Amino acid sequence: MKILVIEDDREAADYLQRAFTEAGHTAHVAGDGETGFALADAGDYDVMVIDRMMPRRDGLSVIAGLRSRGNTTPVLILSALGEVDDRVTGLRAGGDDYLTKPYAFSELLARVEVLNRRASAKEAETVYRVGDLELDRLSHSVRRAAREITLQPREFRLLEYLMRHAGQVVTRTMLLENVWDYHFDPQTNVIDVHVSRLRGKIEKGFDKPILHTVRGAGYMLKGG
């Protein structure tokens, strides 16, 4: 798993990073809410572990901000606040699980693994829909408003990745690493060329655009 830990207690953050690494995972750490929000918004994480009370931006604000931008990455909230109302508030803010400090790392790891399995099961879906656009992974078909659209294999993979992250900003780096499986020169125009071709196929003849360019950030697939 690729895990983001947002925790302002440096000792606690270092401990979690080491422990996750020893368990065979990759963990990135942010020491305040603003930095954590930026990393979460730009990155492609499997699970996030977020402390509730932090400087610059509290954990619940980070989660709510990410959810408002369409980020659906599972979140486990860490907090010293353990009353029922505190847990309910955290879950209603967009958290998927809530663990009270102090905690045993074995329990935290088990909960993170459960969150990841649930998300992976969702990714295993065979049909994705965004607005009137539909992609079927089993039949390898794409339709928009019931009209069949023919895509090349790379275009299909590109669209599938965009649909899996619908409503989220997908960066060029994310596409290079997850659609092409290796690193290009960041200045290459391979992304622009393929996105342009894909956009032409899924938008030509339709009233509403669905594949948006987010200037300076990347692309977002979003239904009207």
BADRENKOL-334002 format. One record per residue (C-alpha): x, y, z; residue in one letter; residue number from 1. Coordinates in nm, 3 decimals. Each point is the difference from the previous one (the first is absolute). Layout:
BADRENKOL-334002
<rec X="X" Y="Y" Z="Z" r="a" k="NUM"/>
...
//
This chain:
BADRENKOL-334002
<rec X="0.000" Y="0.000" Z="0.000" r="m" k="1"/>
<rec X="0.094" Y="0.362" Z="-0.051" r="k" k="2"/>
<rec X="-0.101" Y="0.181" Z="0.319" r="i" k="3"/>
<rec X="-0.008" Y="0.369" Z="0.090" r="l" k="4"/>
<rec X="0.043" Y="0.084" Z="0.370" r="v" k="5"/>
<rec X="-0.102" Y="0.353" Z="0.102" r="i" k="6"/>
<rec X="0.120" Y="0.042" Z="0.359" r="e" k="7"/>
<rec X="0.154" Y="0.305" Z="0.169" r="d" k="8"/>
<rec X="0.172" Y="-0.197" Z="0.278" r="d" k="9"/>
<rec X="0.334" Y="-0.068" Z="-0.168" r="r" k="10"/>
<rec X="0.090" Y="-0.293" Z="0.224" r="e" k="11"/>
<rec X="-0.336" Y="-0.166" Z="-0.060" r="a" k="12"/>
<rec X="0.023" Y="0.065" Z="-0.375" r="a" k="13"/>
<rec X="0.351" Y="-0.147" Z="-0.023" r="d" k="14"/>
<rec X="-0.115" Y="-0.305" Z="0.195" r="y" k="15"/>
<rec X="-0.292" Y="-0.059" Z="-0.237" r="l" k="16"/>
<rec X="0.219" Y="0.045" Z="-0.306" r="q" k="17"/>
<rec X="0.251" Y="-0.255" Z="0.131" r="r" k="18"/>
<rec X="-0.270" Y="-0.244" Z="0.107" r="a" k="19"/>
<rec X="-0.184" Y="0.014" Z="-0.334" r="f" k="20"/>
<rec X="0.329" Y="-0.042" Z="-0.186" r="t" k="21"/>
<rec X="0.091" Y="-0.304" Z="0.211" r="e" k="22"/>
<rec X="-0.343" Y="-0.143" Z="-0.083" r="a" k="23"/>
<rec X="0.089" Y="0.027" Z="-0.369" r="g" k="24"/>
<rec X="-0.182" Y="0.319" Z="-0.092" r="h" k="25"/>
<rec X="0.102" Y="0.347" Z="-0.120" r="t" k="26"/>
<rec X="-0.084" Y="0.288" Z="0.234" r="a" k="27"/>
<rec X="0.030" Y="0.372" Z="-0.066" r="h" k="28"/>
<rec X="-0.028" Y="0.246" Z="0.289" r="v" k="29"/>
<rec X="-0.134" Y="0.355" Z="0.029" r="a" k="30"/>
<rec X="0.042" Y="0.199" Z="0.321" r="g" k="31"/>
<rec X="-0.296" Y="0.237" Z="-0.030" r="d" k="32"/>
<rec X="-0.343" Y="0.016" Z="-0.157" r="g" k="33"/>
<rec X="0.079" Y="0.232" Z="-0.289" r="e" k="34"/>
<rec X="0.299" Y="-0.204" Z="-0.114" r="t" k="35"/>
<rec X="-0.198" Y="-0.319" Z="0.042" r="g" k="36"/>
<rec X="-0.291" Y="0.133" Z="-0.202" r="f" k="37"/>
<rec X="0.233" Y="0.098" Z="-0.285" r="a" k="38"/>
<rec X="0.166" Y="-0.344" Z="-0.004" r="l" k="39"/>
<rec X="-0.333" Y="-0.182" Z="0.016" r="a" k="40"/>
<rec X="-0.151" Y="0.215" Z="-0.272" r="d" k="41"/>
<rec X="0.294" Y="-0.053" Z="-0.236" r="a" k="42"/>
<rec X="0.091" Y="-0.359" Z="0.089" r="g" k="43"/>
<rec X="-0.147" Y="-0.341" Z="-0.068" r="d" k="44"/>
<rec X="-0.021" Y="-0.172" Z="0.340" r="y" k="45"/>
<rec X="-0.172" Y="-0.323" Z="0.097" r="d" k="46"/>
<rec X="-0.081" Y="0.111" Z="0.357" r="v" k="47"/>
<rec X="0.053" Y="0.314" Z="0.208" r="m" k="48"/>
<rec X="0.055" Y="0.012" Z="0.377" r="v" k="49"/>
<rec X="-0.088" Y="0.348" Z="0.126" r="i" k="50"/>
<rec X="0.040" Y="0.150" Z="0.346" r="d" k="51"/>
<rec X="-0.302" Y="0.201" Z="0.104" r="r" k="52"/>
<rec X="0.163" Y="0.297" Z="0.176" r="m" k="53"/>
<rec X="0.283" Y="0.164" Z="-0.195" r="m" k="54"/>
<rec X="0.147" Y="0.343" Z="-0.069" r="p" k="55"/>
<rec X="-0.086" Y="0.205" Z="-0.310" r="r" k="56"/>
<rec X="-0.300" Y="-0.219" Z="-0.083" r="r" k="57"/>
<rec X="-0.177" Y="-0.256" Z="0.218" r="d" k="58"/>
<rec X="-0.052" Y="-0.355" Z="-0.117" r="g" k="59"/>
<rec X="-0.376" Y="0.021" Z="-0.046" r="l" k="60"/>
<rec X="0.041" Y="0.306" Z="-0.222" r="s" k="61"/>
<rec X="0.258" Y="-0.187" Z="-0.208" r="v" k="62"/>
<rec X="-0.236" Y="-0.294" Z="-0.046" r="i" k="63"/>
<rec X="-0.301" Y="0.216" Z="-0.082" r="a" k="64"/>
<rec X="0.207" Y="0.199" Z="-0.250" r="g" k="65"/>
<rec X="0.120" Y="-0.316" Z="-0.175" r="l" k="66"/>
<rec X="-0.350" Y="-0.147" Z="-0.016" r="r" k="67"/>
<rec X="-0.134" Y="0.323" Z="-0.149" r="s" k="68"/>
<rec X="0.257" Y="-0.039" Z="-0.279" r="r" k="69"/>
<rec X="-0.112" Y="-0.354" Z="-0.074" r="g" k="70"/>
<rec X="0.287" Y="-0.176" Z="0.178" r="n" k="71"/>
<rec X="-0.134" Y="-0.334" Z="0.122" r="t" k="72"/>
<rec X="0.322" Y="-0.144" Z="0.147" r="t" k="73"/>
<rec X="-0.084" Y="-0.187" Z="0.324" r="p" k="74"/>
<rec X="0.088" Y="0.195" Z="0.318" r="v" k="75"/>
<rec X="0.071" Y="-0.126" Z="0.348" r="l" k="76"/>
<rec X="-0.023" Y="0.280" Z="0.258" r="i" k="77"/>
<rec X="0.235" Y="-0.001" Z="0.301" r="l" k="78"/>
<rec X="-0.106" Y="0.203" Z="0.301" r="s" k="79"/>
<rec X="0.031" Y="0.035" Z="0.374" r="a" k="80"/>
<rec X="-0.369" Y="0.093" Z="-0.003" r="l" k="81"/>
<rec X="-0.180" Y="-0.327" Z="0.057" r="g" k="82"/>
<rec X="-0.357" Y="0.084" Z="0.096" r="e" k="83"/>
<rec X="-0.284" Y="-0.132" Z="-0.214" r="v" k="84"/>
<rec X="-0.085" Y="0.350" Z="-0.125" r="d" k="85"/>
<rec X="0.364" Y="0.053" Z="-0.101" r="d" k="86"/>
<rec X="0.003" Y="-0.321" Z="-0.202" r="r" k="87"/>
<rec X="-0.332" Y="0.079" Z="-0.164" r="v" k="88"/>
<rec X="0.124" Y="0.348" Z="-0.095" r="t" k="89"/>
<rec X="0.313" Y="-0.148" Z="-0.156" r="g" k="90"/>
<rec X="-0.190" Y="-0.256" Z="-0.203" r="l" k="91"/>
<rec X="-0.255" Y="0.256" Z="-0.117" r="r" k="92"/>
<rec X="0.284" Y="0.226" Z="-0.115" r="a" k="93"/>
<rec X="0.100" Y="-0.273" Z="-0.246" r="g" k="94"/>
<rec X="0.218" Y="-0.235" Z="0.204" r="g" k="95"/>
<rec X="-0.037" Y="-0.373" Z="-0.062" r="d" k="96"/>
<rec X="0.131" Y="-0.118" Z="0.338" r="d" k="97"/>
<rec X="0.094" Y="0.156" Z="0.333" r="y" k="98"/>
<rec X="0.269" Y="-0.117" Z="0.243" r="l" k="99"/>
<rec X="0.057" Y="0.156" Z="0.340" r="t" k="100"/>
<rec X="0.347" Y="0.073" Z="0.138" r="k" k="101"/>
<rec X="0.185" Y="-0.175" Z="0.154" r="p" k="102"/>
<rec X="-0.029" Y="-0.294" Z="-0.236" r="y" k="103"/>
<rec X="0.182" Y="-0.322" Z="-0.086" r="a" k="104"/>
<rec X="0.166" Y="0.012" Z="-0.342" r="f" k="105"/>
<rec X="-0.120" Y="-0.354" Z="-0.072" r="s" k="106"/>
<rec X="-0.360" Y="0.121" Z="0.024" r="e" k="107"/>
<rec X="0.069" Y="0.311" Z="-0.209" r="l" k="108"/>
<rec X="0.165" Y="-0.214" Z="-0.269" r="l" k="109"/>
<rec X="-0.291" Y="-0.245" Z="-0.002" r="a" k="110"/>
<rec X="-0.249" Y="0.284" Z="-0.041" r="r" k="111"/>
<rec X="0.204" Y="0.158" Z="-0.281" r="v" k="112"/>
<rec X="0.016" Y="-0.336" Z="-0.179" r="e" k="113"/>
<rec X="-0.378" Y="-0.038" Z="0.027" r="v" k="114"/>
<rec X="-0.052" Y="0.347" Z="-0.148" r="l" k="115"/>
<rec X="0.233" Y="-0.085" Z="-0.286" r="n" k="116"/>
<rec X="-0.179" Y="-0.328" Z="-0.072" r="r" k="117"/>
<rec X="-0.335" Y="0.177" Z="-0.016" r="r" k="118"/>
<rec X="0.141" Y="0.258" Z="-0.242" r="a" k="119"/>
<rec X="0.165" Y="-0.273" Z="-0.209" r="s" k="120"/>
<rec X="-0.331" Y="-0.185" Z="-0.024" r="a" k="121"/>
<rec X="-0.156" Y="0.318" Z="-0.134" r="k" k="122"/>
<rec X="0.279" Y="0.030" Z="-0.257" r="e" k="123"/>
<rec X="-0.078" Y="-0.355" Z="-0.106" r="a" k="124"/>
<rec X="-0.334" Y="0.117" Z="-0.137" r="e" k="125"/>
<rec X="-0.040" Y="-0.090" Z="-0.366" r="t" k="126"/>
<rec X="-0.213" Y="0.296" Z="-0.108" r="v" k="127"/>
<rec X="0.079" Y="0.367" Z="0.062" r="y" k="128"/>
<rec X="-0.247" Y="0.282" Z="-0.063" r="r" k="129"/>
<rec X="0.058" Y="0.374" Z="-0.005" r="v" k="130"/>
<rec X="-0.301" Y="0.201" Z="-0.112" r="g" k="131"/>
<rec X="-0.123" Y="-0.161" Z="-0.323" r="d" k="132"/>
<rec X="0.339" Y="-0.161" Z="-0.068" r="l" k="133"/>
<rec X="0.038" Y="-0.372" Z="0.073" r="e" k="134"/>
<rec X="0.306" Y="-0.227" Z="-0.016" r="l" k="135"/>
<rec X="-0.030" Y="-0.378" Z="0.027" r="d" k="136"/>
<rec X="0.331" Y="-0.168" Z="0.088" r="r" k="137"/>
<rec X="-0.119" Y="-0.352" Z="-0.084" r="l" k="138"/>
<rec X="-0.134" Y="0.072" Z="-0.348" r="s" k="139"/>
<rec X="0.267" Y="0.270" Z="-0.052" r="h" k="140"/>
<rec X="-0.271" Y="0.233" Z="-0.126" r="s" k="141"/>
<rec X="-0.073" Y="0.369" Z="0.048" r="v" k="142"/>
<rec X="-0.331" Y="0.176" Z="-0.055" r="r" k="143"/>
<rec X="-0.126" Y="0.351" Z="0.046" r="r" k="144"/>
<rec X="-0.374" Y="0.059" Z="-0.004" r="a" k="145"/>
<rec X="-0.031" Y="-0.356" Z="-0.137" r="a" k="146"/>
<rec X="0.225" Y="0.085" Z="-0.296" r="r" k="147"/>
<rec X="0.296" Y="-0.238" Z="-0.034" r="e" k="148"/>
<rec X="0.346" Y="0.158" Z="-0.004" r="i" k="149"/>
<rec X="0.303" Y="-0.183" Z="-0.140" r="t" k="150"/>
<rec X="0.326" Y="0.053" Z="0.188" r="l" k="151"/>
<rec X="0.354" Y="-0.121" Z="-0.052" r="q" k="152"/>
<rec X="0.143" Y="-0.212" Z="0.289" r="p" k="153"/>
<rec X="0.201" Y="0.288" Z="0.149" r="r" k="154"/>
<rec X="-0.299" Y="0.233" Z="-0.027" r="e" k="155"/>
<rec X="-0.213" Y="-0.259" Z="0.178" r="f" k="156"/>
<rec X="0.252" Y="-0.029" Z="0.286" r="r" k="157"/>
<rec X="0.019" Y="0.377" Z="0.024" r="l" k="158"/>
<rec X="-0.377" Y="0.035" Z="0.017" r="l" k="159"/>
<rec X="-0.030" Y="-0.284" Z="0.251" r="e" k="160"/>
<rec X="0.250" Y="0.171" Z="0.233" r="y" k="161"/>
<rec X="-0.177" Y="0.335" Z="-0.036" r="l" k="162"/>
<rec X="-0.336" Y="-0.162" Z="0.074" r="m" k="163"/>
<rec X="0.137" Y="-0.177" Z="0.307" r="r" k="164"/>
<rec X="0.102" Y="0.345" Z="0.126" r="h" k="165"/>
<rec X="-0.304" Y="0.189" Z="-0.125" r="a" k="166"/>
<rec X="-0.044" Y="0.337" Z="0.168" r="g" k="167"/>
<rec X="0.366" Y="0.010" Z="0.104" r="q" k="168"/>
<rec X="0.288" Y="0.188" Z="-0.157" r="v" k="169"/>
<rec X="0.225" Y="-0.255" Z="-0.172" r="v" k="170"/>
<rec X="0.352" Y="0.129" Z="-0.054" r="t" k="171"/>
<rec X="0.229" Y="-0.073" Z="-0.294" r="r" k="172"/>
<rec X="0.233" Y="-0.191" Z="0.231" r="t" k="173"/>
<rec X="-0.287" Y="-0.221" Z="0.121" r="m" k="174"/>
<rec X="-0.088" Y="-0.081" Z="-0.361" r="l" k="175"/>
<rec X="0.358" Y="-0.074" Z="-0.100" r="l" k="176"/>
<rec X="0.051" Y="-0.233" Z="0.296" r="e" k="177"/>
<rec X="-0.336" Y="-0.177" Z="-0.009" r="n" k="178"/>
<rec X="-0.100" Y="-0.008" Z="-0.367" r="v" k="179"/>
<rec X="0.340" Y="-0.029" Z="-0.166" r="w" k="180"/>
<rec X="0.164" Y="-0.191" Z="0.291" r="d" k="181"/>
<rec X="0.332" Y="0.179" Z="-0.028" r="y" k="182"/>
<rec X="0.146" Y="0.348" Z="0.016" r="h" k="183"/>
<rec X="0.022" Y="0.233" Z="-0.296" r="f" k="184"/>
<rec X="0.177" Y="0.331" Z="-0.015" r="d" k="185"/>
<rec X="-0.247" Y="0.228" Z="0.188" r="p" k="186"/>
<rec X="0.009" Y="0.237" Z="-0.297" r="q" k="187"/>
<rec X="-0.120" Y="-0.264" Z="-0.247" r="t" k="188"/>
<rec X="-0.323" Y="0.073" Z="-0.184" r="n" k="189"/>
<rec X="-0.115" Y="-0.363" Z="-0.007" r="v" k="190"/>
<rec X="-0.266" Y="0.078" Z="0.262" r="i" k="191"/>
<rec X="-0.133" Y="0.303" Z="-0.188" r="d" k="192"/>
<rec X="-0.020" Y="-0.193" Z="-0.326" r="v" k="193"/>
<rec X="-0.193" Y="-0.291" Z="0.148" r="h" k="194"/>
<rec X="-0.232" Y="0.220" Z="0.208" r="v" k="195"/>
<rec X="-0.077" Y="0.207" Z="-0.309" r="s" k="196"/>
<rec X="-0.087" Y="-0.311" Z="-0.201" r="r" k="197"/>
<rec X="-0.210" Y="-0.142" Z="0.281" r="l" k="198"/>
<rec X="-0.182" Y="0.328" Z="0.051" r="r" k="199"/>
<rec X="-0.086" Y="0.013" Z="-0.369" r="g" k="200"/>
<rec X="-0.151" Y="-0.348" Z="0.012" r="k" k="201"/>
<rec X="-0.207" Y="0.035" Z="0.319" r="i" k="202"/>
<rec X="-0.115" Y="0.360" Z="-0.056" r="e" k="203"/>
<rec X="-0.050" Y="0.042" Z="-0.377" r="k" k="204"/>
<rec X="-0.370" Y="0.021" Z="-0.077" r="g" k="205"/>
<rec X="-0.103" Y="0.047" Z="0.363" r="f" k="206"/>
<rec X="-0.125" Y="0.321" Z="0.158" r="d" k="207"/>
<rec X="0.192" Y="-0.011" Z="0.330" r="k" k="208"/>
<rec X="0.378" Y="-0.033" Z="0.048" r="p" k="209"/>
<rec X="0.098" Y="-0.278" Z="0.240" r="i" k="210"/>
<rec X="0.381" Y="-0.001" Z="-0.004" r="l" k="211"/>
<rec X="0.129" Y="0.324" Z="0.150" r="h" k="212"/>
<rec X="0.350" Y="0.146" Z="0.008" r="t" k="213"/>
<rec X="0.091" Y="0.145" Z="0.341" r="v" k="214"/>
<rec X="0.258" Y="0.262" Z="-0.084" r="r" k="215"/>
<rec X="0.333" Y="-0.060" Z="0.169" r="g" k="216"/>
<rec X="-0.122" Y="-0.319" Z="0.166" r="a" k="217"/>
<rec X="-0.121" Y="-0.267" Z="-0.241" r="g" k="218"/>
<rec X="-0.335" Y="-0.138" Z="-0.117" r="y" k="219"/>
<rec X="-0.337" Y="-0.083" Z="0.149" r="m" k="220"/>
<rec X="-0.277" Y="-0.221" Z="-0.132" r="l" k="221"/>
<rec X="-0.328" Y="0.140" Z="0.123" r="k" k="222"/>
<rec X="-0.354" Y="-0.058" Z="-0.117" r="g" k="223"/>
<rec X="-0.245" Y="0.285" Z="-0.036" r="g" k="224"/>
//
